[in-house]
């Protein structure tokens, strides 16, 4: 099982730490060396082209 730690939410307006108000509607797991790299990868998500939001969270095994 995985658990969510620190979260970041991003939109075309930038990145906000501590997540956001949007409920989870889908997810993708990516391998990255750190959260900053994961945010860079997530910025390529096509949902951002349509005013969508992304949330980046670190996962840890439990």
N, CA, C, O and CB atoms as a CASP TS submission, in Angstrom:
PFRMAT TS
TARGET T0000
AUTHOR 0000-0000-0000
METHOD Language model
MODEL 1
PARENT N/A
ATOM      1  N   UNK     1       0.843  -1.179   0.000  1.00  0.00           N
ATOM      2  CA  UNK     1       0.000   0.000   0.000  1.00  0.00           C
ATOM      3  C   UNK     1       0.889   1.244   0.000  1.00  0.00           C
ATOM      4  O   UNK     1       1.969   1.234   0.592  1.00  0.00           O
ATOM      5  CB  UNK     1      -0.960  -0.003   1.222  1.00  0.00           C
ATOM      6  N   UNK     2       0.440   2.316  -0.663  1.00  0.00           N
ATOM      7  CA  UNK     2       1.191   3.552  -0.727  1.00  0.00           C
ATOM      8  C   UNK     2       0.474   4.617   0.098  1.00  0.00           C
ATOM      9  O   UNK     2      -0.746   4.572   0.257  1.00  0.00           O
ATOM     10  CB  UNK     2       1.370   4.013  -2.192  1.00  0.00           C
ATOM     11  N   UNK     3       1.236   5.569   0.618  1.00  0.00           N
ATOM     12  CA  UNK     3       0.676   6.659   1.404  1.00  0.00           C
ATOM     13  C   UNK     3       1.147   7.980   0.799  1.00  0.00           C
ATOM     14  O   UNK     3       2.251   8.049   0.259  1.00  0.00           O
ATOM     15  CB  UNK     3       1.093   6.546   2.908  1.00  0.00           C
ATOM     16  N   UNK     4       0.339   9.010   0.879  1.00  0.00           N
ATOM     17  CA  UNK     4       0.662  10.313   0.319  1.00  0.00           C
ATOM     18  C   UNK     4       1.348  11.168   1.377  1.00  0.00           C
ATOM     19  O   UNK     4       0.873  11.270   2.508  1.00  0.00           O
ATOM     20  CB  UNK     4      -0.607  11.014  -0.212  1.00  0.00           C
ATOM     21  N   UNK     5       2.469  11.781   1.001  1.00  0.00           N
ATOM     22  CA  UNK     5       3.152  12.717   1.896  1.00  0.00           C
ATOM     23  C   UNK     5       2.904  14.131   1.391  1.00  0.00           C
ATOM     24  O   UNK     5       1.757  14.493   1.128  1.00  0.00           O
ATOM     25  CB  UNK     5       4.687  12.413   1.979  1.00  0.00           C
ATOM     26  N   UNK     6       3.947  14.936   1.250  1.00  0.00           N
ATOM     27  CA  UNK     6       3.798  16.322   0.801  1.00  0.00           C
ATOM     28  C   UNK     6       3.242  16.363  -0.619  1.00  0.00           C
ATOM     29  O   UNK     6       3.662  15.586  -1.477  1.00  0.00           O
ATOM     30  CB  UNK     6       5.150  17.064   0.868  1.00  0.00           C
ATOM     31  N   UNK     7       2.284  17.282  -0.868  1.00  0.00           N
ATOM     32  CA  UNK     7       1.638  17.382  -2.174  1.00  0.00           C
ATOM     33  C   UNK     7       1.852  18.765  -2.764  1.00  0.00           C
ATOM     34  O   UNK     7       2.006  19.747  -2.039  1.00  0.00           O
ATOM     35  CB  UNK     7       0.136  17.077  -2.063  1.00  0.00           C
ATOM     36  N   UNK     8       1.861  18.828  -4.081  1.00  0.00           N
ATOM     37  CA  UNK     8       1.895  20.109  -4.793  1.00  0.00           C
ATOM     38  C   UNK     8       0.826  20.065  -5.870  1.00  0.00           C
ATOM     39  O   UNK     8       0.663  19.042  -6.535  1.00  0.00           O
ATOM     40  CB  UNK     8       3.315  20.394  -5.413  1.00  0.00           C
ATOM     41  N   UNK     9       0.099  21.152  -6.053  1.00  0.00           N
ATOM     42  CA  UNK     9      -0.907  21.267  -7.089  1.00  0.00           C
ATOM     43  C   UNK     9      -0.420  22.282  -8.104  1.00  0.00           C
ATOM     44  O   UNK     9       0.067  23.351  -7.736  1.00  0.00           O
ATOM     45  CB  UNK     9      -2.287  21.673  -6.501  1.00  0.00           C
ATOM     46  N   UNK    10      -0.551  21.948  -9.387  1.00  0.00           N
ATOM     47  CA  UNK    10      -0.082  22.855 -10.427  1.00  0.00           C
ATOM     48  C   UNK    10      -1.153  23.163 -11.447  1.00  0.00           C
ATOM     49  O   UNK    10      -2.028  22.341 -11.720  1.00  0.00           O
ATOM     50  CB  UNK    10       1.115  22.275 -11.116  1.00  0.00           C
ATOM     51  N   UNK    11      -1.074  24.353 -12.004  1.00  0.00           N
ATOM     52  CA  UNK    11      -1.944  24.772 -13.093  1.00  0.00           C
ATOM     53  C   UNK    11      -1.109  25.679 -13.981  1.00  0.00           C
ATOM     54  O   UNK    11       0.083  25.862 -13.733  1.00  0.00           O
ATOM     55  CB  UNK    11      -3.249  25.499 -12.567  1.00  0.00           C
ATOM     56  N   UNK    12      -1.718  26.246 -15.007  1.00  0.00           N
ATOM     57  CA  UNK    12      -0.977  27.154 -15.870  1.00  0.00           C
ATOM     58  C   UNK    12      -0.494  28.374 -15.094  1.00  0.00           C
ATOM     59  O   UNK    12       0.408  29.077 -15.547  1.00  0.00           O
ATOM     60  CB  UNK    12      -1.841  27.588 -17.053  1.00  0.00           C
ATOM     61  N   UNK    13      -1.085  28.633 -13.930  1.00  0.00           N
ATOM     62  CA  UNK    13      -0.691  29.772 -13.102  1.00  0.00           C
ATOM     63  C   UNK    13       0.507  29.481 -12.211  1.00  0.00           C
ATOM     64  O   UNK    13       1.055  30.402 -11.605  1.00  0.00           O
ATOM     65  CB  UNK    13      -1.847  30.204 -12.251  1.00  0.00           C
ATOM     66  N   UNK    14       0.930  28.218 -12.117  1.00  0.00           N
ATOM     67  CA  UNK    14       2.085  27.871 -11.295  1.00  0.00           C
ATOM     68  C   UNK    14       1.802  26.711 -10.373  1.00  0.00           C
ATOM     69  O   UNK    14       0.799  26.012 -10.520  1.00  0.00           O
ATOM     70  CB  UNK    14       2.525  29.057 -10.489  1.00  0.00           C
ATOM     71  N   UNK    15       2.699  26.509  -9.412  1.00  0.00           N
ATOM     72  CA  UNK    15       2.626  25.381  -8.488  1.00  0.00           C
ATOM     73  C   UNK    15       2.353  25.899  -7.083  1.00  0.00           C
ATOM     74  O   UNK    15       2.957  26.880  -6.648  1.00  0.00           O
ATOM     75  CB  UNK    15       3.934  24.548  -8.521  1.00  0.00           C
ATOM     76  N   UNK    16       1.436  25.232  -6.371  1.00  0.00           N
ATOM     77  CA  UNK    16       1.106  25.576  -4.999  1.00  0.00           C
ATOM     78  C   UNK    16       1.362  24.343  -4.143  1.00  0.00           C
ATOM     79  O   UNK    16       0.885  23.256  -4.468  1.00  0.00           O
ATOM     80  CB  UNK    16      -0.376  26.068  -4.868  1.00  0.00           C
ATOM     81  N   UNK    17       2.110  24.498  -3.054  1.00  0.00           N
ATOM     82  CA  UNK    17       2.351  23.369  -2.155  1.00  0.00           C
ATOM     83  C   UNK    17       1.130  23.095  -1.296  1.00  0.00           C
ATOM     84  O   UNK    17       0.254  23.948  -1.152  1.00  0.00           O
ATOM     85  CB  UNK    17       3.570  23.637  -1.267  1.00  0.00           C
ATOM     86  N   UNK    18       1.078  21.906  -0.729  1.00  0.00           N
ATOM     87  CA  UNK    18       0.019  21.444   0.181  1.00  0.00           C
ATOM     88  C   UNK    18      -1.266  21.059  -0.524  1.00  0.00           C
ATOM     89  O   UNK    18      -2.332  21.088   0.090  1.00  0.00           O
ATOM     90  CB  UNK    18      -0.283  22.506   1.188  1.00  0.00           C
ATOM     91  N   UNK    19      -1.196  20.702  -1.787  1.00  0.00           N
ATOM     92  CA  UNK    19      -2.363  20.179  -2.483  1.00  0.00           C
ATOM     93  C   UNK    19      -3.400  21.232  -2.797  1.00  0.00           C
ATOM     94  O   UNK    19      -3.139  22.430  -2.690  1.00  0.00           O
ATOM     95  CB  UNK    19      -2.988  19.106  -1.675  1.00  0.00           C
ATOM     96  N   UNK    20      -4.569  20.781  -3.184  1.00  0.00           N
ATOM     97  CA  UNK    20      -5.616  21.716  -3.569  1.00  0.00           C
ATOM     98  C   UNK    20      -6.991  21.172  -3.299  1.00  0.00           C
ATOM     99  O   UNK    20      -7.124  20.104  -2.700  1.00  0.00           O
ATOM    100  CB  UNK    20      -5.492  22.067  -5.015  1.00  0.00           C
ATOM    101  N   UNK    21      -8.031  21.882  -3.728  1.00  0.00           N
ATOM    102  CA  UNK    21      -9.412  21.508  -3.419  1.00  0.00           C
ATOM    103  C   UNK    21      -9.990  20.442  -4.337  1.00  0.00           C
ATOM    104  O   UNK    21     -11.083  19.942  -4.071  1.00  0.00           O
ATOM    105  CB  UNK    21     -10.275  22.714  -3.479  1.00  0.00           C
ATOM    106  N   UNK    22      -9.297  20.081  -5.404  1.00  0.00           N
ATOM    107  CA  UNK    22      -9.860  19.164  -6.392  1.00  0.00           C
ATOM    108  C   UNK    22      -9.820  17.720  -5.903  1.00  0.00           C
ATOM    109  O   UNK    22      -8.801  17.274  -5.377  1.00  0.00           O
ATOM    110  CB  UNK    22      -9.108  19.286  -7.712  1.00  0.00           C
ATOM    111  N   UNK    23     -10.910  16.992  -6.069  1.00  0.00           N
ATOM    112  CA  UNK    23     -10.887  15.568  -5.735  1.00  0.00           C
ATOM    113  C   UNK    23     -10.067  14.805  -6.772  1.00  0.00           C
ATOM    114  O   UNK    23      -9.954  15.230  -7.922  1.00  0.00           O
ATOM    115  CB  UNK    23     -12.327  14.999  -5.656  1.00  0.00           C
ATOM    116  N   UNK    24      -9.513  13.709  -6.368  1.00  0.00           N
ATOM    117  CA  UNK    24      -8.731  12.869  -7.271  1.00  0.00           C
ATOM    118  C   UNK    24      -9.641  12.299  -8.348  1.00  0.00           C
ATOM    119  O   UNK    24     -10.653  11.673  -8.031  1.00  0.00           O
ATOM    120  CB  UNK    24      -8.020  11.731  -6.497  1.00  0.00           C
ATOM    121  N   UNK    25      -9.297  12.505  -9.614  1.00  0.00           N
ATOM    122  CA  UNK    25     -10.128  11.989 -10.703  1.00  0.00           C
ATOM    123  C   UNK    25      -9.334  11.086 -11.628  1.00  0.00           C
ATOM    124  O   UNK    25      -9.865  10.616 -12.634  1.00  0.00           O
ATOM    125  CB  UNK    25     -10.734  13.137 -11.499  1.00  0.00           C
ATOM    126  N   UNK    26      -8.110  10.840 -11.319  1.00  0.00           N
ATOM    127  CA  UNK    26      -7.248   9.951 -12.078  1.00  0.00           C
ATOM    128  C   UNK    26      -5.843  10.107 -11.537  1.00  0.00           C
ATOM    129  O   UNK    26      -5.554  11.063 -10.818  1.00  0.00           O
ATOM    130  CB  UNK    26      -7.306  10.255 -13.606  1.00  0.00           C
ATOM    131  N   UNK    27      -4.978   9.187 -11.873  1.00  0.00           N
ATOM    132  CA  UNK    27      -3.615   9.323 -11.373  1.00  0.00           C
ATOM    133  C   UNK    27      -2.629   8.640 -12.296  1.00  0.00           C
ATOM    134  O   UNK    27      -2.998   7.787 -13.103  1.00  0.00           O
ATOM    135  CB  UNK    27      -3.500   8.749  -9.970  1.00  0.00           C
ATOM    136  N   UNK    28      -1.378   9.024 -12.167  1.00  0.00           N
ATOM    137  CA  UNK    28      -0.278   8.430 -12.902  1.00  0.00           C
ATOM    138  C   UNK    28       0.910   8.380 -11.940  1.00  0.00           C
ATOM    139  O   UNK    28       1.167   9.345 -11.220  1.00  0.00           O
ATOM    140  CB  UNK    28       0.059   9.245 -14.218  1.00  0.00           C
ATOM    141  N   UNK    29       1.614   7.289 -11.927  1.00  0.00           N
ATOM    142  CA  UNK    29       2.804   7.171 -11.094  1.00  0.00           C
ATOM    143  C   UNK    29       4.018   7.312 -11.997  1.00  0.00           C
ATOM    144  O   UNK    29       4.141   6.605 -12.997  1.00  0.00           O
ATOM    145  CB  UNK    29       2.831   5.811 -10.315  1.00  0.00           C
ATOM    146  N   UNK    30       4.915   8.228 -11.645  1.00  0.00           N
ATOM    147  CA  UNK    30       6.149   8.423 -12.403  1.00  0.00           C
ATOM    148  C   UNK    30       7.331   8.236 -11.472  1.00  0.00           C
ATOM    149  O   UNK    30       7.239   8.495 -10.272  1.00  0.00           O
ATOM    150  CB  UNK    30       6.188   9.826 -13.068  1.00  0.00           C
ATOM    151  N   UNK    31       8.434   7.788 -12.030  1.00  0.00           N
ATOM    152  CA  UNK    31       9.675   7.647 -11.267  1.00  0.00           C
ATOM    153  C   UNK    31      10.486   8.917 -11.457  1.00  0.00           C
ATOM    154  O   UNK    31      10.763   9.322 -12.586  1.00  0.00           O
ATOM    155  CB  UNK    31      10.492   6.382 -11.716  1.00  0.00           C
ATOM    156  N   UNK    32      10.869   9.549 -10.342  1.00  0.00           N
ATOM    157  CA  UNK    32      11.656  10.777 -10.392  1.00  0.00           C
ATOM    158  C   UNK    32      12.587  10.797  -9.185  1.00  0.00           C
ATOM    159  O   UNK    32      12.286  10.205  -8.149  1.00  0.00           O
ATOM    160  CB  UNK    32      10.736  12.045 -10.417  1.00  0.00           C
ATOM    161  N   UNK    33      13.715  11.481  -9.327  1.00  0.00           N
ATOM    162  CA  UNK    33      14.682  11.557  -8.235  1.00  0.00           C
ATOM    163  C   UNK    33      14.187  12.406  -7.072  1.00  0.00           C
ATOM    164  O   UNK    33      14.590  12.185  -5.930  1.00  0.00           O
ATOM    165  CB  UNK    33      15.989  12.111  -8.743  1.00  0.00           C
ATOM    166  N   UNK    34      13.313  13.379  -7.351  1.00  0.00           N
ATOM    167  CA  UNK    34      12.796  14.249  -6.305  1.00  0.00           C
ATOM    168  C   UNK    34      11.490  14.882  -6.781  1.00  0.00           C
ATOM    169  O   UNK    34      11.102  14.732  -7.940  1.00  0.00           O
ATOM    170  CB  UNK    34      13.836  15.341  -5.925  1.00  0.00           C
ATOM    171  N   UNK    35      10.815  15.596  -5.867  1.00  0.00           N
ATOM    172  CA  UNK    35       9.516  16.179  -6.201  1.00  0.00           C
ATOM    173  C   UNK    35       9.634  17.241  -7.286  1.00  0.00           C
ATOM    174  O   UNK    35       8.744  17.366  -8.127  1.00  0.00           O
ATOM    175  CB  UNK    35       8.878  16.779  -4.959  1.00  0.00           C
ATOM    176  N   UNK    36      10.719  18.006  -7.275  1.00  0.00           N
ATOM    177  CA  UNK    36      10.913  19.022  -8.305  1.00  0.00           C
ATOM    178  C   UNK    36      10.956  18.424  -9.697  1.00  0.00           C
ATOM    179  O   UNK    36      10.382  18.976 -10.636  1.00  0.00           O
ATOM    180  CB  UNK    36      12.182  19.792  -8.045  1.00  0.00           C
ATOM    181  N   UNK    37      11.635  17.300  -9.832  1.00  0.00           N
ATOM    182  CA  UNK    37      11.695  16.614 -11.125  1.00  0.00           C
ATOM    183  C   UNK    37      10.329  16.074 -11.507  1.00  0.00           C
ATOM    184  O   UNK    37       9.940  16.129 -12.673  1.00  0.00           O
ATOM    185  CB  UNK    37      12.722  15.473 -11.088  1.00  0.00           C
ATOM    186  N   UNK    38       9.596  15.551 -10.525  1.00  0.00           N
ATOM    187  CA  UNK    38       8.249  15.050 -10.793  1.00  0.00           C
ATOM    188  C   UNK    38       7.328  16.177 -11.260  1.00  0.00           C
ATOM    189  O   UNK    38       6.491  15.969 -12.138  1.00  0.00           O
ATOM    190  CB  UNK    38       7.670  14.379  -9.541  1.00  0.00           C
ATOM    191  N   UNK    39       7.477  17.366 -10.676  1.00  0.00           N
ATOM    192  CA  UNK    39       6.665  18.517 -11.094  1.00  0.00           C
ATOM    193  C   UNK    39       6.990  18.885 -12.538  1.00  0.00           C
ATOM    194  O   UNK    39       6.086  19.199 -13.314  1.00  0.00           O
ATOM    195  CB  UNK    39       6.908  19.734 -10.158  1.00  0.00           C
ATOM    196  N   UNK    40       8.261  18.851 -12.904  1.00  0.00           N
ATOM    197  CA  UNK    40       8.652  19.148 -14.292  1.00  0.00           C
ATOM    198  C   UNK    40       8.016  18.151 -15.256  1.00  0.00           C
ATOM    199  O   UNK    40       7.529  18.535 -16.319  1.00  0.00           O
ATOM    200  CB  UNK    40      10.192  19.122 -14.443  1.00  0.00           C
ATOM    201  N   UNK    41       8.019  16.878 -14.888  1.00  0.00           N
ATOM    202  CA  UNK    41       7.394  15.847 -15.726  1.00  0.00           C
ATOM    203  C   UNK    41       5.894  16.122 -15.837  1.00  0.00           C
ATOM    204  O   UNK    41       5.325  16.061 -16.927  1.00  0.00           O
ATOM    205  CB  UNK    41       7.649  14.420 -15.139  1.00  0.00           C
ATOM    206  N   UNK    42       5.259  16.425 -14.706  1.00  0.00           N
ATOM    207  CA  UNK    42       3.815  16.654 -14.677  1.00  0.00           C
ATOM    208  C   UNK    42       3.417  17.879 -15.494  1.00  0.00           C
ATOM    209  O   UNK    42       2.302  17.933 -16.013  1.00  0.00           O
ATOM    210  CB  UNK    42       3.339  16.817 -13.241  1.00  0.00           C
ATOM    211  N   UNK    43       4.303  18.856 -15.616  1.00  0.00           N
ATOM    212  CA  UNK    43       3.986  20.054 -16.395  1.00  0.00           C
ATOM    213  C   UNK    43       3.778  19.746 -17.872  1.00  0.00           C
ATOM    214  O   UNK    43       3.289  20.598 -18.613  1.00  0.00           O
ATOM    215  CB  UNK    43       5.090  21.079 -16.242  1.00  0.00           C
ATOM    216  N   UNK    44       4.140  18.544 -18.312  1.00  0.00           N
ATOM    217  CA  UNK    44       3.888  18.128 -19.686  1.00  0.00           C
ATOM    218  C   UNK    44       2.528  17.475 -19.877  1.00  0.00           C
ATOM    219  O   UNK    44       2.204  17.029 -20.977  1.00  0.00           O
ATOM    220  CB  UNK    44       4.957  17.184 -20.128  1.00  0.00           C
ATOM    221  N   UNK    45       1.731  17.415 -18.819  1.00  0.00           N
ATOM    222  CA  UNK    45       0.418  16.776 -18.892  1.00  0.00           C
ATOM    223  C   UNK    45      -0.530  17.603 -19.763  1.00  0.00           C
ATOM    224  O   UNK    45      -0.674  18.803 -19.531  1.00  0.00           O
ATOM    225  CB  UNK    45      -0.176  16.591 -17.478  1.00  0.00           C
ATOM    226  N   UNK    46      -1.176  16.997 -20.753  1.00  0.00           N
ATOM    227  CA  UNK    46      -2.061  17.741 -21.649  1.00  0.00           C
ATOM    228  C   UNK    46      -3.296  18.342 -20.976  1.00  0.00           C
ATOM    229  O   UNK    46      -3.921  19.239 -21.541  1.00  0.00           O
ATOM    230  CB  UNK    46      -2.503  16.846 -22.747  1.00  0.00           C
ATOM    231  N   UNK    47      -3.658  17.873 -19.791  1.00  0.00           N
ATOM    232  CA  UNK    47      -4.830  18.447 -19.114  1.00  0.00           C
ATOM    233  C   UNK    47      -4.619  19.931 -18.829  1.00  0.00           C
ATOM    234  O   UNK    47      -5.588  20.686 -18.741  1.00  0.00           O
ATOM    235  CB  UNK    47      -5.120  17.691 -17.800  1.00  0.00           C
ATOM    236  N   UNK    48      -3.370  20.356 -18.684  1.00  0.00           N
ATOM    237  CA  UNK    48      -3.076  21.759 -18.395  1.00  0.00           C
ATOM    238  C   UNK    48      -3.439  22.678 -19.557  1.00  0.00           C
ATOM    239  O   UNK    48      -3.662  23.872 -19.360  1.00  0.00           O
ATOM    240  CB  UNK    48      -1.607  21.922 -18.057  1.00  0.00           C
ATOM    241  N   UNK    49      -3.499  22.127 -20.756  1.00  0.00           N
ATOM    242  CA  UNK    49      -3.862  22.920 -21.933  1.00  0.00           C
ATOM    243  C   UNK    49      -5.343  23.294 -21.921  1.00  0.00           C
ATOM    244  O   UNK    49      -5.759  24.184 -22.664  1.00  0.00           O
ATOM    245  CB  UNK    49      -3.530  22.149 -23.213  1.00  0.00           C
ATOM    246  N   UNK    50      -6.135  22.631 -21.094  1.00  0.00           N
ATOM    247  CA  UNK    50      -7.583  22.867 -21.018  1.00  0.00           C
ATOM    248  C   UNK    50      -7.995  23.336 -19.630  1.00  0.00           C
ATOM    249  O   UNK    50      -9.063  22.973 -19.139  1.00  0.00           O
ATOM    250  CB  UNK    50      -8.353  21.596 -21.385  1.00  0.00           C
ATOM    251  N   UNK    51      -7.151  24.138 -19.003  1.00  0.00           N
ATOM    252  CA  UNK    51      -7.409  24.706 -17.685  1.00  0.00           C
ATOM    253  C   UNK    51      -7.590  23.662 -16.593  1.00  0.00           C
ATOM    254  O   UNK    51      -8.202  23.941 -15.562  1.00  0.00           O
ATOM    255  CB  UNK    51      -8.622  25.567 -17.744  1.00  0.00           C
ATOM    256  N   UNK    52      -7.063  22.467 -16.811  1.00  0.00           N
ATOM    257  CA  UNK    52      -7.119  21.433 -15.786  1.00  0.00           C
ATOM    258  C   UNK    52      -6.046  21.650 -14.737  1.00  0.00           C
ATOM    259  O   UNK    52      -5.211  22.544 -14.871  1.00  0.00           O
ATOM    260  CB  UNK    52      -6.968  20.053 -16.409  1.00  0.00           C
ATOM    261  N   UNK    53      -6.068  20.850 -13.716  1.00  0.00           N
ATOM    262  CA  UNK    53      -5.094  20.932 -12.627  1.00  0.00           C
ATOM    263  C   UNK    53      -4.398  19.596 -12.469  1.00  0.00           C
ATOM    264  O   UNK    53      -4.943  18.543 -12.800  1.00  0.00           O
ATOM    265  CB  UNK    53      -5.773  21.349 -11.302  1.00  0.00           C
ATOM    266  N   UNK    54      -3.184  19.665 -11.955  1.00  0.00           N
ATOM    267  CA  UNK    54      -2.443  18.457 -11.606  1.00  0.00           C
ATOM    268  C   UNK    54      -2.016  18.559 -10.154  1.00  0.00           C
ATOM    269  O   UNK    54      -1.859  19.654  -9.613  1.00  0.00           O
ATOM    270  CB  UNK    54      -1.210  18.256 -12.538  1.00  0.00           C
ATOM    271  N   UNK    55      -1.834  17.426  -9.541  1.00  0.00           N
ATOM    272  CA  UNK    55      -1.316  17.395  -8.180  1.00  0.00           C
ATOM    273  C   UNK    55      -0.167  16.400  -8.148  1.00  0.00           C
ATOM    274  O   UNK    55      -0.297  15.279  -8.639  1.00  0.00           O
ATOM    275  CB  UNK    55      -2.431  17.012  -7.144  1.00  0.00           C
ATOM    276  N   UNK    56       0.946  16.804  -7.577  1.00  0.00           N
ATOM    277  CA  UNK    56       2.119  15.943  -7.470  1.00  0.00           C
ATOM    278  C   UNK    56       2.289  15.584  -6.000  1.00  0.00           C
ATOM    279  O   UNK    56       2.357  16.469  -5.147  1.00  0.00           O
ATOM    280  CB  UNK    56       3.409  16.642  -8.044  1.00  0.00           C
ATOM    281  N   UNK    57       2.356  14.303  -5.706  1.00  0.00           N
ATOM    282  CA  UNK    57       2.520  13.849  -4.330  1.00  0.00           C
ATOM    283  C   UNK    57       3.556  12.743  -4.280  1.00  0.00           C
ATOM    284  O   UNK    57       3.650  11.918  -5.188  1.00  0.00           O
ATOM    285  CB  UNK    57       1.180  13.363  -3.744  1.00  0.00           C
ATOM    286  N   UNK    58       4.328  12.737  -3.212  1.00  0.00           N
ATOM    287  CA  UNK    58       5.302  11.680  -3.020  1.00  0.00           C
ATOM    288  C   UNK    58       4.593  10.459  -2.454  1.00  0.00           C
ATOM    289  O   UNK    58       3.736  10.587  -1.579  1.00  0.00           O
ATOM    290  CB  UNK    58       6.450  12.140  -2.087  1.00  0.00           C
ATOM    291  N   UNK    59       4.939   9.291  -2.940  1.00  0.00           N
ATOM    292  CA  UNK    59       4.365   8.047  -2.437  1.00  0.00           C
ATOM    293  C   UNK    59       5.446   7.251  -1.738  1.00  0.00           C
ATOM    294  O   UNK    59       6.597   7.237  -2.174  1.00  0.00           O
ATOM    295  CB  UNK    59       3.728   7.221  -3.579  1.00  0.00           C
ATOM    296  N   UNK    60       5.082   6.593  -0.662  1.00  0.00           N
ATOM    297  CA  UNK    60       6.017   5.732   0.058  1.00  0.00           C
ATOM    298  C   UNK    60       5.346   4.397   0.316  1.00  0.00           C
ATOM    299  O   UNK    60       4.138   4.324   0.543  1.00  0.00           O
ATOM    300  CB  UNK    60       6.479   6.388   1.391  1.00  0.00           C
ATOM    301  N   UNK    61       6.147   3.343   0.279  1.00  0.00           N
ATOM    302  CA  UNK    61       5.595   2.017   0.598  1.00  0.00           C
ATOM    303  C   UNK    61       5.365   1.899   2.090  1.00  0.00           C
ATOM    304  O   UNK    61       6.126   2.433   2.897  1.00  0.00           O
ATOM    305  CB  UNK    61       6.536   0.890   0.113  1.00  0.00           C
ATOM    306  N   UNK    62       4.307   1.191   2.443  1.00  0.00           N
ATOM    307  CA  UNK    62       4.009   0.979   3.864  1.00  0.00           C
ATOM    308  C   UNK    62       4.035  -0.500   4.167  1.00  0.00           C
ATOM    309  O   UNK    62       3.811  -0.900   5.309  1.00  0.00           O
ATOM    310  CB  UNK    62       2.639   1.584   4.248  1.00  0.00           C
TER
END
